[in-house]
Amino acid sequence: MIIRIEQASPEALSAIDGWEYEPPYDFYDGDHEPVRNPERFFTALDGDGSLVGFYYYEFENGVLTYGLGMRPGLTGHGHGVEFVQAGLEFGRERFRPKRIVLAVAAFNARAIRVYEQAGFVVTGRHVRTFPQFGDVEFTDMEERR
């Protein structure tokens, strides 16, 4: 599925910004929160050079915070674990972290299952407040290898 991962271009970020997911996953639509720190975004491309998804990496004090998103038409079709693992491998090679962590909206049971299959465990919960959604609970996870 994924052939290469590369630094996200402004064009790719603009495309991602236009992605629209079916409810309840529309929480992840690109237009809800502007991209900050574009240098932390990388795109996943298939063999035709088509955008499959993106990865976000924030590295500090040996901890890699990992974020990702798959193009809406590709979600829910069994590609999740492969997609997550490709980004993990890239992140491990590039940053050499001691730990890898992520946070996912607690309602997103589908993604939590995928992250667990990819080797993550739940480590806690926190709440973030969004102007358009109010308080949203997140599940904190850490990769256990």
N, C-alpha and C positions, 0 to 999 in steps of 0.2 A: 504494500500500500504506500508507505512512505519511502521515497528514494533519497531525498536529501533534506537537511535542515540548514537554514541560513538566516542571517540577520534580516529582520523584517524591513522591507522597503516602505516608504511613505504610501505607495500605491496599495501594498498589501494591507497596511494598517487601515487605510480608507475602506477597502473591501470588507475587512473584518468589522469595521464600525457599522456597516450596513446589514450585517447578518441578523436574521429574525428567526427565533425558535418558536415552536408550538408551546402553548401554556402547559404546565406551569414553568417550563424552561425559558420562557420569554424574559424571565428575571436576568438571564445572561445576554440578552440582546445588546449588541455593541453600542447602541446609541444612549444607553442609560448612564454610562460613566466614561468620561473622556480618557483617552490613553495618556497616562503620565509615564515619563521615563521610557520613551520608545526604544532606547538602546537596550532595554531588558527583554524585548520581544523578538522572537525568532519564528520563522514560518516553516511549516512542514509542507513539502511539495511532493506530488506523485511523479511517475515516470513521464507524464506529458507536461510537467511543469505547472499543473493545476494546484491551486491552494487547497490543501486538505485540512489544515488547522494551524494553530499557533501554540507556542510555548512561551512562558514568562518565567524568568529566573532572577531572583534577588539573592545575592550572596553576601553574607556578613558573619564574621567570627566563626567560620567553619560550617555555618548552617546555610543550606540552600533552600529558599522558599520557592516552591514550584507551583506554577499555575498553567492552565492549558484550556484550550477550547477547540472543538472539532466543528468543521463546517456543518451547518444545520442539516442538510440533506444526508449526511453520513452518520448521524447519531442514531443509536438504537438498532444498529445492524450487525452487532458483534465485532466491531473493529476496536472497541475501547481499550482492551488490555494491550493490544499491539501498539496502539497510539500512545498510551501512557508509557509503556516500556521504552519506546523509541526516544521519547523526550527525556526519560530518566537516564538512559545510556549516554545521550548527548550531554546532559547536565553533569553527570559524573566525570566524563572525560574532560570537559571544559573547565570545571570549577574544582574538582577533587574535594568535595565536601566531606565533613565528618558525619553530618546528619542531613536528611532531606525531609522537609515538612510541607504540608499543604493545608488549606482550609476549603471546605466545600459547604454550600448551603445545606442545612440539615434535612430539608425536604427532598433533596436530590438522592433518594435511595439508590437509583440506578448507578450514579457515579460512585457512590460510596462502595457499592458491591464491586465495581471495576477496580477501584483503588485497593480494596482488600485483596482481590485476586492478584494484583500487581505487587503485593507485599507490604501494604500500609496497614497500620492499626490505629484505632481511635485513641487519642490521648486527652481529649477534653472538648469543651464547647465554649463559644463566646457569641456575643450579640453585636451586630453592627446596625447602625441606623442609616437608612437611605431616604432621601426626600420623597421619592415616588413609591416606596414600599414600606416605609416605617421600620420597625425593628425586625431584623432577620437573624435567626439563630444559625450559627455555623458549627460544623463538626471539624475539630482539629485532628489531623492525622500525621503520623510519622512512618517513614519507611523502616521496616525491620528486615535486615538481611541476615 
